[in-house]
Amino acid sequence: MSSPPTHQPASDHLDDQFDIAEAKLEPAVAAPPKQRRRPALIGLGVALVALGGLGAAWLATSMSDTVEVLAVREDVARGELITADDLTTASINADPALDPVRATRQDEVVGHYASFDLPAGSLITENSFSGTVQPAEGEAMVGVAVTSAQLPSEPLRPGDTVRIVDTPNPQDDPPGSTPESIEATVVSSHTEEETGQRIVDVILPEVRAPDLAARVATGRIVVILMSRAGGE
Protein backbone atom coordinates (compact mmCIF):
# COMPACT_ATOMS: atom_id res chain seq x y z
CA MET A 1 0.00 0.00 0.00
CA SER A 2 1.54 3.23 -1.09
CA SER A 3 2.03 6.02 1.35
CA PRO A 4 0.19 9.21 0.72
CA PRO A 5 2.21 11.98 -0.97
CA THR A 6 3.78 14.45 1.33
CA HIS A 7 3.28 18.13 0.74
CA GLN A 8 6.21 20.53 1.23
CA PRO A 9 5.23 23.55 3.25
CA ALA A 10 4.57 26.72 1.30
CA SER A 11 7.30 28.55 3.17
CA ASP A 12 9.91 26.12 1.88
CA HIS A 13 8.76 26.74 -1.69
CA LEU A 14 9.09 30.47 -1.23
CA ASP A 15 12.61 30.14 0.19
CA ASP A 16 13.69 28.10 -2.80
CA GLN A 17 12.26 30.65 -5.19
CA PHE A 18 14.06 33.50 -3.41
CA ASP A 19 17.36 31.60 -3.54
CA ILE A 20 16.97 31.06 -7.28
CA ALA A 21 16.10 34.72 -7.84
CA GLU A 22 19.10 35.91 -5.81
CA ALA A 23 21.36 33.59 -7.74
CA LYS A 24 20.08 35.01 -11.00
CA LEU A 25 20.41 38.62 -9.81
CA GLU A 26 23.96 38.23 -8.46
CA PRO A 27 26.25 40.16 -10.87
CA ALA A 28 28.93 38.26 -12.66
CA VAL A 29 32.50 39.13 -11.72
CA ALA A 30 34.19 40.77 -14.70
CA ALA A 31 37.51 39.31 -15.78
CA PRO A 32 40.49 41.66 -15.28
CA PRO A 33 41.36 43.52 -18.47
CA LYS A 34 44.39 42.29 -20.32
CA GLN A 35 47.31 44.69 -20.27
CA ARG A 36 48.20 45.70 -23.79
CA ARG A 37 51.80 46.36 -24.66
CA ARG A 38 52.44 49.56 -26.53
CA PRO A 39 55.44 49.17 -28.88
CA ALA A 40 55.68 52.93 -29.43
CA LEU A 41 56.18 53.65 -25.73
CA ILE A 42 58.67 50.82 -25.39
CA GLY A 43 60.64 52.17 -28.35
CA LEU A 44 60.58 55.68 -26.89
CA GLY A 45 61.94 54.40 -23.60
CA VAL A 46 64.77 52.55 -25.33
CA ALA A 47 65.61 55.67 -27.35
CA LEU A 48 65.71 57.85 -24.22
CA VAL A 49 68.03 55.41 -22.48
CA ALA A 50 70.32 55.36 -25.52
CA LEU A 51 70.35 59.16 -25.73
CA GLY A 52 71.17 59.40 -22.05
CA GLY A 53 74.13 57.10 -22.54
CA LEU A 54 75.37 59.08 -25.53
CA GLY A 55 75.01 62.34 -23.61
CA ALA A 56 77.01 61.00 -20.70
CA ALA A 57 79.72 59.76 -23.06
CA TRP A 58 79.85 63.14 -24.84
CA LEU A 59 80.09 65.00 -21.54
CA ALA A 60 82.89 62.76 -20.33
CA THR A 61 84.79 63.19 -23.60
CA SER A 62 84.33 66.98 -23.59
CA MET A 63 85.56 67.27 -20.03
CA SER A 64 88.58 65.12 -20.78
CA ASP A 65 89.49 67.31 -23.80
CA THR A 66 89.48 70.62 -21.89
CA VAL A 67 92.73 72.25 -20.81
CA GLU A 68 93.51 75.03 -18.34
CA VAL A 69 95.17 78.00 -20.04
CA LEU A 70 96.20 81.52 -19.09
CA ALA A 71 93.87 84.43 -19.84
CA VAL A 72 94.02 88.18 -19.22
CA ARG A 73 92.07 89.43 -16.20
CA GLU A 74 92.79 93.15 -16.61
CA ASP A 75 93.77 95.13 -19.71
CA VAL A 76 97.54 95.20 -20.22
CA ALA A 77 98.98 97.82 -22.57
CA ARG A 78 101.82 97.02 -24.93
CA GLY A 79 105.17 97.29 -23.18
CA GLU A 80 103.73 96.99 -19.67
CA LEU A 81 105.10 94.49 -17.20
CA ILE A 82 102.72 91.55 -16.74
CA THR A 83 101.93 90.72 -13.10
CA ALA A 84 100.12 87.78 -11.51
CA ASP A 85 97.13 90.05 -10.82
CA ASP A 86 96.78 90.64 -14.57
CA LEU A 87 96.23 86.94 -15.24
CA THR A 88 93.56 84.35 -14.63
CA THR A 89 92.83 80.86 -15.95
CA ALA A 90 90.25 79.55 -18.40
CA SER A 91 89.12 76.08 -19.45
CA ILE A 92 88.94 75.58 -23.21
CA ASN A 93 88.62 72.63 -25.55
CA ALA A 94 91.92 71.48 -26.95
CA ASP A 95 92.25 72.88 -30.47
CA PRO A 96 95.35 72.54 -32.68
CA ALA A 97 94.47 75.89 -34.27
CA LEU A 98 94.97 77.67 -30.95
CA ASP A 99 98.32 78.30 -29.31
CA PRO A 100 97.48 79.29 -25.73
CA VAL A 101 99.94 79.08 -22.85
CA ARG A 102 99.04 76.43 -20.27
CA ALA A 103 98.13 77.64 -16.79
CA THR A 104 101.06 75.69 -15.33
CA ARG A 105 103.45 78.09 -17.10
CA GLN A 106 102.28 81.23 -15.33
CA ASP A 107 105.74 81.83 -13.82
CA GLU A 108 107.15 82.08 -17.36
CA VAL A 109 104.76 84.93 -18.19
CA VAL A 110 104.79 86.97 -14.99
CA GLY A 111 107.60 89.52 -15.04
CA HIS A 112 107.70 89.76 -18.84
CA TYR A 113 106.48 92.59 -21.04
CA ALA A 114 103.32 92.60 -23.15
CA SER A 115 104.31 92.40 -26.81
CA PHE A 116 101.08 94.16 -27.80
CA ASP A 117 97.87 95.35 -26.16
CA LEU A 118 96.27 92.49 -24.22
CA PRO A 119 92.54 93.14 -23.67
CA ALA A 120 90.76 91.55 -20.72
CA GLY A 121 89.33 88.15 -21.62
CA SER A 122 91.90 87.33 -24.29
CA LEU A 123 94.12 84.27 -24.10
CA ILE A 124 97.86 84.43 -23.51
CA THR A 125 99.79 83.00 -26.46
CA GLU A 126 103.48 82.42 -27.06
CA ASN A 127 103.74 85.80 -28.81
CA SER A 128 101.86 87.76 -26.13
CA PHE A 129 104.91 88.39 -23.95
CA SER A 130 108.59 89.11 -24.31
CA GLY A 131 111.57 89.33 -22.02
CA THR A 132 112.48 92.75 -23.39
CA VAL A 133 110.60 95.96 -24.02
CA GLN A 134 109.73 96.51 -27.67
CA PRO A 135 111.24 98.10 -29.58
CA ALA A 136 114.58 97.08 -28.15
CA GLU A 137 117.72 99.17 -28.41
CA GLY A 138 118.66 99.71 -32.05
CA GLU A 139 115.13 98.98 -33.24
CA ALA A 140 112.16 101.14 -34.14
CA MET A 141 108.44 100.57 -34.51
CA VAL A 142 106.47 101.89 -37.49
CA GLY A 143 102.72 101.77 -38.01
CA VAL A 144 101.88 100.69 -41.56
CA ALA A 145 98.41 101.83 -42.65
CA VAL A 146 97.01 99.76 -45.51
CA THR A 147 93.74 98.58 -47.01
CA SER A 148 92.67 94.96 -47.30
CA ALA A 149 93.81 94.99 -50.94
CA GLN A 150 97.37 95.69 -49.77
CA LEU A 151 97.44 92.75 -47.37
CA PRO A 152 97.49 88.98 -47.82
CA SER A 153 94.21 87.21 -47.12
CA GLU A 154 95.97 85.19 -44.42
CA PRO A 155 95.68 87.17 -41.16
CA LEU A 156 98.99 88.49 -39.89
CA ARG A 157 100.14 87.26 -36.50
CA PRO A 158 102.62 88.74 -34.04
CA GLY A 159 106.08 87.50 -34.90
CA ASP A 160 105.39 87.14 -38.63
CA THR A 161 108.13 88.30 -40.97
CA VAL A 162 106.83 90.60 -43.71
CA ARG A 163 108.23 92.61 -46.58
CA ILE A 164 106.80 96.04 -47.35
CA VAL A 165 107.21 96.43 -51.11
CA ASP A 166 107.10 99.62 -53.20
CA THR A 167 104.43 99.65 -55.91
CA PRO A 168 104.24 101.94 -58.97
CA ASN A 169 101.64 104.62 -59.58
CA PRO A 170 98.38 103.30 -61.04
CA GLN A 171 99.16 104.85 -64.45
CA ASP A 172 102.76 103.59 -64.59
CA ASP A 173 103.96 100.41 -66.26
CA PRO A 174 105.12 97.53 -64.05
CA PRO A 175 108.74 97.99 -62.95
CA GLY A 176 111.36 96.37 -65.12
CA SER A 177 113.42 95.28 -62.11
CA THR A 178 112.76 93.97 -58.63
CA PRO A 179 111.06 96.72 -56.62
CA GLU A 180 112.52 98.02 -53.39
CA SER A 181 111.32 96.36 -50.19
CA ILE A 182 111.97 96.53 -46.47
CA GLU A 183 111.79 93.53 -44.15
CA ALA A 184 110.15 93.88 -40.75
CA THR A 185 108.54 91.84 -37.97
CA VAL A 186 104.85 92.15 -37.10
CA VAL A 187 104.09 93.20 -33.53
CA SER A 188 100.33 93.67 -33.74
CA SER A 189 97.56 94.75 -36.07
CA HIS A 190 94.14 96.29 -35.70
CA THR A 191 91.46 98.01 -37.77
CA GLU A 192 90.76 101.72 -37.43
CA GLU A 193 87.01 102.11 -36.98
CA GLU A 194 86.87 105.59 -38.52
CA THR A 195 88.85 104.90 -41.70
CA GLY A 196 88.49 101.12 -42.02
CA GLN A 197 92.21 100.86 -42.65
CA ARG A 198 94.32 98.11 -41.16
CA ILE A 199 97.20 99.35 -39.00
CA VAL A 200 100.08 96.88 -38.84
CA ASP A 201 102.74 97.73 -36.26
CA VAL A 202 106.13 96.39 -37.30
CA ILE A 203 109.61 96.44 -35.81
CA LEU A 204 112.70 96.89 -37.94
CA PRO A 205 116.25 98.22 -37.59
CA GLU A 206 116.24 101.83 -36.47
CA VAL A 207 118.20 103.02 -39.51
CA ARG A 208 115.48 101.76 -41.90
CA ALA A 209 112.54 103.23 -40.00
CA PRO A 210 112.55 106.70 -41.67
CA ASP A 211 112.67 105.11 -45.13
CA LEU A 212 109.72 102.85 -44.35
CA ALA A 213 107.70 105.71 -42.84
CA ALA A 214 108.19 107.78 -45.99
CA ARG A 215 107.06 104.93 -48.23
CA VAL A 216 104.00 104.26 -46.08
CA ALA A 217 103.02 107.93 -46.41
CA THR A 218 102.73 107.58 -50.20
CA GLY A 219 100.25 104.72 -49.88
CA ARG A 220 102.03 102.88 -52.71
CA ILE A 221 103.04 99.76 -50.82
CA VAL A 222 102.01 96.14 -50.45
CA VAL A 223 102.64 93.91 -47.44
CA ILE A 224 103.95 90.44 -48.27
CA LEU A 225 103.88 87.63 -45.70
CA MET A 226 107.09 85.62 -45.69
CA SER A 227 107.32 81.91 -44.94
CA ARG A 228 106.37 80.76 -41.45
CA ALA A 229 108.15 77.44 -41.88
CA GLY A 230 111.17 78.52 -39.88
CA GLY A 231 109.08 79.47 -36.85
CA GLU A 232 106.76 76.45 -36.71
PAZAPA-4460 file (N, C-alpha, C; in steps of 0.05 Angstrom, whole numbers, plus 32768, in hexadecimal, padded with zeros to 4 digits):
% residues 232
    n_x    n_y    n_z   ca_x   ca_y   ca_z    c_x    c_y    c_z   seq   type   mol
   8011   7FE9   8000   8000   8000   8000   8012   8018   8000     1      M     A
   800D   8029   7FED   801F   8041   7FEA   8017   8055   7FFE     2      S     A
   802D   8063   8007   8029   8078   801B   801F   8091   800D     3      S     A
   800F   80A0   801B   8004   80B8   800E   801A   80CD   8009     4      P     A
   8017   80DB   7FF4   802C   80F0   7FED   802E   8105   8002     5      P     A
   8047   810C   8006   804C   8121   801B   804C   813C   800D     6      T     A
   8042   814F   801A   8042   816B   800F   8056   817C   801D     7      H     A
   8068   8189   800D   807C   819B   8019   806F   81B4   8021     8      Q     A
   8076   81BE   8038   8069   81D7   8041   806D   81ED   802D     9      P     A
   805A   8200   802D   805B   8216   801A   8073   8228   801F    10      A     A
   807B   822A   8039   8092   823B   803F   80AB   8230   8033    11      S     A
   80AE   8216   8032   80C6   820A   8026   80C7   8211   8008    12      D     A
   80B0   8210   7FFB   80AF   8217   7FDE   80B8   8234   7FDA    13      H     A
   80AF   8245   7FEB   80B6   8261   7FE7   80D4   8266   7FEB    14      L     A
   80DF   8258   7FFF   80FC   825B   8004   810C   8252   7FEB    15      D     A
   8104   823C   7FE0   8112   8232   7FC8   8110   8246   7FB1    16      D     A
   80F9   8252   7FAE   80F5   8265   7F98   8107   827E   7F9D    17      Q     A
   8108   8287   7FB6   8119   829E   7FBC   8136   8298   7FB7    18      F     A
   813F   827F   7FBE   815B   8278   7FB9   8162   8278   7F9B    19      D     A
   814F   826E   7F8B   8153   826D   7F6E   8155   8289   7F63    20      I     A
   8143   829B   7F6D   8142   82B6   7F63   815C   82C5   7F6A    21      A     A
   8165   82C1   7F83   817E   82CE   7F8C   8196   82C4   7F7B    22      E     A
   8195   82AA   7F75   81AB   82A0   7F65   81AB   82AC   7F49    23      A     A
   8193   82B0   7F3E   8192   82BC   7F24   8199   82DA   7F24    24      K     A
   8193   82E8   7F3B   8198   8304   7F3C   81B5   830B   7F44    25      L     A
   81C4   82F7   7F4E   81DF   82FD   7F57   81F1   8303   7F3E    26      E     A
   81FD   831B   7F3E   820D   8323   7F27   8225   8311   7F22    27      P     A
   822B   830D   7F0A   8243   82FD   7F03   825C   830E   7F07    28      A     A
   8270   8301   7F11   828A   830F   7F16   8298   8311   7EFB    29      V     A
   829F   832B   7EF4   82AC   832F   7EDA   82C9   8326   7EDB    30      A     A
   82D2   831B   7EC6   82EE   8312   7EC4   8300   832A   7EC2    31      A     A
   8317   832A   7ED0   832A   8341   7ECE   8333   8346   7EB2    32      P     A
   8333   8360   7EAA   833B   8366   7E8F   8358   835E   7E89    33      P     A
   835D   8356   7E71   8378   834E   7E6A   8388   8367   7E64    34      K     A
   83A0   8367   7E6F   83B2   837E   7E6B   83BE   837C   7E4F    35      Q     A
   83BA   8392   7E40   83C4   8392   7E24   83DF   83A0   7E23    36      R     A
   83F1   8393   7E16   840C   839F   7E13   840B   83B4   7DFC    37      R     A
   8418   83CA   7E01   8419   83DF   7DED   8435   83E1   7DE2    38      R     A
   843A   83D7   7DCA   8455   83D7   7DBE   8460   83F3   7DBC    39      P     A
   844F   8407   7DB7   845A   8423   7DB3   8466   842D   7DCD    40      A     A
   8459   8428   7DE4   8464   8431   7DFD   847D   8422   7E05    41      L     A
   847D   8408   7DFF   8495   83F8   7E04   84AD   8403   7DF4    42      I     A
   84A8   8409   7DDA   84BD   8413   7DC9   84C7   842E   7DD3    43      G     A
   84B4   843F   7DDC   84BC   845A   7DE6   84CD   8457   7DFF    44      L     A
   84C7   8444   7E10   84D7   8440   7E28   84F3   8437   7E21    45      G     A
   84F5   8425   7E0E   850F   841B   7E05   8520   8432   7DF9    46      V     A
   8512   8443   7DE9   8520   8459   7DDD   852A   846D   7DF2    47      A     A
   851A   8473   7E06   8522   8485   7E1C   853A   847A   7E2B    48      L     A
   853A   8460   7E30   8551   8454   7E3E   856A   8456   7E2E    49      V     A
   8567   8451   7E13   857E   8453   7E02   8589   8470   7E00    50      A     A
   8576   8483   7DFE   857F   849F   7DFD   858D   84A8   7E17    51      L     A
   8582   849E   7E2D   858F   84A4   7E47   85AC   8499   7E48    52      G     A
   85B0   8481   7E3E   85CB   8476   7E3D   85DD   8486   7E2B    53      G     A
   85D3   848E   7E14   85E3   849E   7E01   85EA   84B9   7E0E    54      L     A
   85D7   84C5   7E1B   85DC   84DF   7E28   85F1   84DD   7E3D    55      G     A
   85F0   84C8   7E4D   8604   84C4   7E62   8620   84C0   7E56    56      A     A
   8621   84B0   7E40   863A   84AB   7E33   8646   84C5   7E27    57      A     A
   8634   84D5   7E1B   863D   84EF   7E0F   8647   8501   7E25    58      W     A
   8639   8503   7E3B   8642   8514   7E51   865D   850B   7E5C    59      L     A
   8660   84F1   7E5F   867A   84E7   7E69   8691   84ED   7E56    60      A     A
   868B   84EA   7E3C   86A0   84F0   7E28   86A7   850D   7E27    61      T     A
   8692   851F   7E29   8697   853C   7E28   86A7   8545   7E40    62      S     A
   86A1   853A   7E57   86AF   8541   7E6F   86CC   8538   7E6E    63      M     A
   86D0   8521   7E62   86EC   8516   7E60   86FC   8526   7E4C    64      S     A
   86EF   8534   7E39   86FE   8542   7E24   8704   855F   7E2C    65      D     A
   86F9   8569   7E42   86FE   8584   7E4A   8719   8587   7E57    66      T     A
   8725   859F   7E54   873F   85A5   7E60   873D   85C0   7E6E    67      V     A
   874D   85C3   7E82   874E   85DD   7E91   8764   85EE   7E85    68      E     A
   875C   8606   7E7C   876F   8618   7E6F   876F   8633   7E7D    69      V     A
   8782   8644   7E77   8784   865E   7E82   8773   8672   7E72    70      L     A
   8765   8684   7E80   8755   8699   7E73   875B   86B3   7E81    71      A     A
   8753   86C9   7E75   8758   86E4   7E80   8741   86EC   7E91    72      V     A
   8746   86F3   7EAA   8731   86FD   7EBC   872C   871A   7EB9    73      R     A
   8742   872A   7EB7   8740   8747   7EB4   874F   874F   7E9B    74      E     A
   8746   8765   7E8E   8753   876F   7E76   8771   8774   7E7C    75      D     A
   8782   876B   7E69   879F   8770   7E6C   87A8   877E   7E52    76      V     A
   87B3   8796   7E54   87BC   87A4   7E3D   87D6   8799   7E33    77      A     A
   87DB   879D   7E19   87F4   8794   7E0D   880C   87A1   7E1C    78      R     A
   8820   8790   7E23   8837   879A   7E30   8835   8799   7E4F    79      G     A
   881D   8795   7E5A   881B   8794   7E77   8824   8779   7E82    80      E     A
   882D   877A   7E9B   8836   8762   7EA8   881E   8752   7EB1    81      L     A
   881D   8738   7EAA   8806   8727   7EB1   880A   871C   7ECE    82      I     A
   87F6   8720   7EDE   87F7   8716   7EFA   87E3   86FF   7EFD    83      T     A
   87E5   86F2   7F14   87D2   86DC   7F1A   87B6   86E5   7F1C    84      A     A
   87B2   86FE   7F25   8797   8709   7F28   878A   870E   7F0C    85      D     A
   879A   8710   7EF8   8790   8715   7EDD   8785   86FB   7ED0    86      D     A
   878B   86E4   7EDC   8785   86CB   7ECF   876F   86BB   7EDE    87      L     A
   8762   86AA   7ED0   874F   8697   7EDB   8751   867E   7ECB    88      T     A
   8740   866A   7ED0   8741   8651   7EC1   8726   864D   7EB4    89      T     A
   8726   863E   7E9F   870D   8637   7E90   870F   861A   7E86    90      A     A
   86F8   860D   7E85   86F6   85F2   7E7B   86EC   85F3   7E5E    91      S     A
   86FB   85E8   7E4C   86F3   85E8   7E30   86F6   85CC   7E25    92      I     A
   86E9   85C6   7E0F   86EC   85AD   7E01   8707   85AD   7DF2    93      N     A
   8715   8597   7DF3   872E   8596   7DE5   872A   8599   7DC7    94      A     A
   8738   85AC   7DBB   8735   85B2   7D9F   8750   85B7   7D93    95      D     A
   8759   85A7   7D7F   8773   85AB   7D72   8776   85C6   7D66    96      P     A
   8760   85D3   7D5F   8761   85EE   7D53   8769   8604   7D67    97      A     A
   8765   85FE   7D80   876B   8611   7D95   8787   860C   7DA0    98      L     A
   8793   8621   7DAA   87AE   861E   7DB6   87B0   862C   7DD1    99      D     A
   879D   8625   7DE3   879E   8632   7DFD   87B3   8626   7E10   100      P     A
   87BB   8636   7E23   87CF   862E   7E37   87C0   861F   7E4E   101      V     A
   87C9   8608   7E55   87BD   85F9   7E6B   87BF   8608   7E85   102      R     A
   87AB   8603   7E96   87AB   8611   7EB0   87C3   860A   7EC2   103      A     A
   87CE   85F2   7EBD   87E5   85EA   7ECD   87FE   85FA   7EC7   104      T     A
   87FE   860A   7EB2   8815   861A   7EAA   8812   8637   7EB2   105      R     A
   8802   863D   7EC6   87FE   8659   7ECD   8818   8667   7ED5   106      Q     A
   8829   8658   7EE3   8843   8665   7EEC   8854   866E   7ED4   107      D     A
   8850   8662   7EBC   885F   866A   7EA5   8854   8683   7E99   108      E     A
   883C   868B   7EA0   882F   86A3   7E94   8832   86BB   7EA7   109      V     A
   882E   86B6   7EC1   8830   86CB   7ED4   884C   86D7   7ED4   110      V     A
   884E   86F1   7ED4   8868   86FE   7ED3   8872   8705   7EB7   111      G     A
   8863   86FC   7EA3   886A   8703   7E87   8859   871A   7E7E   112      H     A
   885F   8725   7E66   8852   873C   7E5B   883D   8733   7E46   113      Y     A
   8827   8742   7E45   8812   873C   7E31   881D   8744   7E16   114      A     A
   881C   8732   7E03   8826   8738   7DE8   8813   874A   7DD9   115      S     A
   87FA   874A   7DE0   87E6   875B   7DD4   87CF   875E   7DE8   116      F     A
   87BC   876F   7DE2   87A5   8773   7DF5   8797   8759   7DFA   117      D     A
   8793   8752   7E14   8785   873A   7E1C   876B   8741   7E29   118      L     A
   8755   8740   7E1B   873B   8747   7E27   8731   8731   7E3A   119      P     A
   8722   873A   7E4E   8717   8727   7E62   8706   8712   7E53   120      A     A
   870A   86F9   7E5B   86FB   86E3   7E50   8709   86D4   7E39   121      G     A
   871F   86E0   7E30   872E   86D3   7E1A   8740   86BD   7E26   122      S     A
   8749   86AB   7E15   875A   8695   7E1E   8778   869D   7E1A   123      L     A
   8788   8694   7E2C   87A5   8699   7E2A   87B1   8684   7E17   124      I     A
   87BF   868E   7E02   87CC   867C   7DEF   87EA   867F   7DF1   125      T     A
   87F8   866F   7DE2   8816   8670   7DE3   8820   868C   7DDA   126      E     A
   8811   869A   7DCA   881B   86B4   7DC0   8810   86CB   7DD0   127      N     A
   8801   86C6   7DE6   87F5   86DB   7DF5   8809   86E9   7E08   128      S     A
   881F   86DC   7E0E   8832   86E8   7E21   884F   86E5   7E17   129      F     A
   8860   86F6   7E22   887C   86F6   7E1A   888D   86FE   7E32   130      S     A
   88A5   86F4   7E32   88B7   86FB   7E48   88C3   8716   7E46   131      G     A
   88BF   8724   7E30   88CA   873F   7E2C   88B3   8752   7E23   132      T     A
   88B7   876B   7E28   88A4   877F   7E20   88A8   8783   7E02   133      V     A
   8891   8785   7DF3   8893   878A   7DD7   888B   87A7   7DD1   134      Q     A
   8899   87B4   7DBF   88B1   87AA   7DB0   88CA   87AA   7DC2   135      P     A
   88DB   8797   7DBE   88F4   8796   7DCD   8907   87AA   7DC3   136      A     A
   891E   87AC   7DD0   8932   87BF   7DC8   893C   87B9   7DAB   137      E     A
   893D   87CE   7D9B   8945   87CA   7D7F   892E   87C3   7D6C   138      G     A
   8916   87C1   7D77   88FF   87BC   7D67   88EB   87D3   7D68   139      E     A
   88D8   87D3   7D56   88C3   87E7   7D55   88A9   87D9   7D4D   140      A     A
   8893   87E6   7D55   8879   87DB   7D4E   886B   87EF   7D3B   141      M     A
   885F   87E5   7D26   8851   87F6   7D12   8836   87EA   7D0E   142      V     A
   8822   87FC   7D0E   8806   87F3   7D08   8801   87F5   7CEA   143      G     A
   87FA   87DF   7CDE   87F6   87DE   7CC1   87D7   87DD   7CBC   144      V     A
   87CD   87F3   7CB1   87B0   87F5   7CAB   87AB   87EB   7C8F   145      A     A
   879A   87D7   7C8C   8794   87CB   7C72   8777   87C4   7C70   146      V     A
   876E   87BE   7C58   8753   87B4   7C54   8755   8795   7C51   147      T     A
   873D   8788   7C50   873D   876B   7C4E   874A   8762   7C34   148      S     A
   8748   8773   7C1F   8754   876C   7C05   8773   876C   7C06   149      A     A
   877E   8778   7C1A   879B   877A   7C1D   87A6   8765   7C30   150      Q     A
   8795   8753   7C39   879D   873F   7C4D   8797   8723   7C42   151      L     A
   87A5   870F   7C4B   879E   86F4   7C44   8783   86EC   7C51   152      P     A
   8775   86D9   7C45   875C   86D0   7C52   8761   86C1   7C6C   153      S     A
   8778   86B5   7C6F   877F   86A8   7C88   8784   86BD   7C9D   154      E     A
   8776   86BB   7CB4   877A   86CF   7CC9   8796   86CF   7CD3   155      P     A
   87A1   86E7   7CD7   87BC   86EA   7CE2   87BC   86E5   7D00   156      L     A
   87D1   86D8   7D0A   87D3   86D1   7D26   87EC   86DE   7D31   157      R     A
   87EC   86E4   7D4B   8804   86EF   7D57   881C   86DC   7D53   158      P     A
   8832   86E7   7D4B   884A   86D6   7D46   884D   86CF   7D29   159      G     A
   8839   86D4   7D18   883C   86CF   7CFB   8851   86E1   7CEF   160      D     A
   8860   86D6   7CDC   8873   86E6   7CCD   8865   86EF   7CB3   161      T     A
   8866   8709   7CAE   8859   8714   7C96   886C   8725   7C86   162      V     A
   8866   8729   7C6D   8875   873C   7C5C   8861   8751   7C53   163      R     A
   8868   876B   7C57   8858   8781   7C4D   8865   878A   7C33   164      I     A
   8855   8785   7C1D   8860   8789   7C02   8855   87A2   7BF5   165      V     A
   8867   87B1   7BE8   885E   87C8   7BD8   884E   87BF   7BC0   166      D     A
   8839   87CE   7BBA   8829   87C9   7BA2   8828   87E2   7B91   167      T     A
   8825   87DF   7B76   8825   87F7   7B65   880A   8806   7B66   168      P     A
   880A   881D   7B5A   87F1   882C   7B58   87DD   881D   7B47   169      N     A
   87C3   8821   7B4B   87B0   8812   7B3B   87B3   8815   7B1D   170      P     A
   87BD   882C   7B14   87BF   8831   7AF7   87DA   8827   7AEC   171      Q     A
   87ED   8820   7AFD   8807   8818   7AF4   8807   87FB   7AEB   172      D     A
   881B   87F4   7ADB   881F   87D8   7AD3   882C   87C9   7AEA   173      D     A
   8829   87AF   7AEA   8836   879F   7AFF   8854   87A3   7AFE   174      P     A
   8862   87A3   7B15   887F   87A8   7B15   888E   8792   7B06   175      P     A
   88A3   879A   7AF9   88B3   8787   7AEA   88C7   8778   7AFB   176      G     A
   88CA   8780   7B14   88DC   8772   7B26   88CE   876D   7B40   177      S     A
   88DB   875E   7B51   88CF   8757   7B6B   88CB   8771   7B7B   178      T     A
   88B2   8776   7B85   88AD   878E   7B94   88BB   878E   7BAF   179      P     A
   88BE   87A6   7BBA   88CA   87A8   7BD4   88B7   879D   7BE9   180      E     A
   88C3   8792   7BFE   88B2   8787   7C14   88C2   8789   7C2E   181      S     A
   88B3   8789   7C44   88BF   878B   7C5F   88B4   8774   7C6F   182      I     A
   88C5   8765   7C7C   88BC   874F   7C8D   88B7   8758   7CA9   183      E     A
   88A2   874E   7CB6   889B   8756   7CD1   888D   873E   7CDF   184      A     A
   8888   8741   7CF9   887B   872D   7D09   8861   8738   7D14   185      T     A
   884B   872A   7D11   8831   8733   7D1A   8830   8732   7D39   186      V     A
   8826   8747   7D44   8822   8748   7D61   8804   8744   7D67   187      V     A
   87F4   8753   7D59   87D7   8751   7D5D   87C9   875E   7D45   188      S     A
   87AF   875A   7D44   879F   8767   7D2F   8783   876B   7D38   189      S     A
   8776   8780   7D2F   875B   8786   7D36   874E   8797   7D20   190      H     A
   8734   8799   7D21   8725   87A8   7D0D   871C   87C2   7D19   191      T     A
   8721   87D8   7D0B   8717   87F2   7D13   86FA   87F4   7D0D   192      E     A
   86E9   87F9   7D21   86CC   87FA   7D1C   86C4   8812   7D0A   193      E     A
   86D2   8828   7D0D   86C9   8840   7CFE   86D0   883D   7CE0   194      E     A
   86E8   8833   7CDA   86F1   8832   7CBE   86ED   8816   7CB2   195      T     A
   86EC   8802   7CC2   86EA   87E6   7CB8   8705   87DB   7CAF   196      G     A
   871A   87EB   7CB2   8734   87E1   7CAB   873F   87CE   7CC0   197      Q     A
   8751   87BD   7CB7   875E   87AA   7CC9   8779   87B6   7CD0   198      R     A
   877F   87B8   7CEA   8798   87C3   7CF4   87A9   87AB   7CFD   199      I     A
   87BF   87A7   7CF0   87D2   8792   7CF7   87EB   879E   7D04   200      V     A
   87EF   8799   7D1D   8807   87A3   7D2B   881D   878F   7D26   201      D     A
   8834   8799   7D1C   884B   8788   7D16   8863   8793   7D23   202      V     A
   8876   8781   7D29   8890   8789   7D34   88A6   8783   7D1F   203      I     A
   88B8   8795   7D1D   88CE   8792   7D09   88E6   87A1   7D14   204      L     A
   88FD   879D   7D07   8915   87AC   7D10   8910   87CB   7D10   205      P     A
   891A   87D8   7D23   8915   87F5   7D27   891D   8805   7D0E   206      E     A
   8932   87FD   7D01   893C   880C   7CEA   8929   880B   7CD2   207      V     A
   8918   87F6   7CD1   8906   87F3   7CBA   88EA   87FF   7CC0   208      R     A
   88E5   8807   7CD9   88CB   8811   7CE0   88C2   882A   7CD1   209      A     A
   88D4   883E   7CCE   88CB   8856   7CBF   88C4   884F   7CA2   210      P     A
   88D3   883E   7C95   88CD   8836   7C79   88B2   8829   7C77   211      D     A
   88AC   8817   7C8A   8892   8809   7C89   887C   881D   7C8E   212      L     A
   887F   882F   7CA1   886A   8842   7CA7   8864   8853   7C8F   213      A     A
   8878   885B   7C80   8874   886C   7C68   8865   885C   7C53   214      A     A
   886B   8843   7C4F   885D   8833   7C3B   8840   882E   7C43   215      R     A
   883B   8829   7C5D   8820   8825   7C66   880F   883E   7C61   216      V     A
   881B   8856   7C64   880C   886F   7C60   8802   8871   7C43   217      A     A
   8810   8866   7C30   8807   8868   7C14   87EE   8856   7C0F   218      T     A
   87EB   8841   7C1F   87D5   882E   7C1A   87DB   881A   7C05   219      G     A
   87F2   881C   7BF8   87F9   880A   7BE2   880A   87F3   7BEC   220      R     A
   87FE   87E2   7BFC   880D   87CB   7C08   87FA   87B3   7C08   221      I     A
   8807   879C   7C0B   87F8   8783   7C0F   8807   8773   7C24   222      V     A
   87F9   8766   7C36   8805   8756   7C4B   8805   8739   7C42   223      V     A
   881C   872D   7C43   881F   8711   7C3B   8826   8700   7C53   224      I     A
   8818   86EB   7C58   881E   86D9   7C6E   8833   86C5   7C65   225      L     A
   8849   86C3   7C74   885E   86B0   7C6E   8858   8695   7C7B   226      M     A
   8867   8681   7C74   8862   8666   7C7D   8863   8664   7C9C   227      S     A
   8850   8655   7CA6   884F   864F   7CC3   885D   8635   7CCA   228      R     A
   8868   8628   7CB6   8873   860D   7CBA   8889   860D   7CCF   229      A     A
   8899   8622   7CD0   88AF   8622   7CE2   88A7   8625   7CFF   230      G     A
   888F   8631   7D04   8886   8635   7D1F   8872   8621   7D29   231      G     A
   886B   860D   7D19   8857   85F9   7D22   8865   85E0   7D2B   232      E     A
***
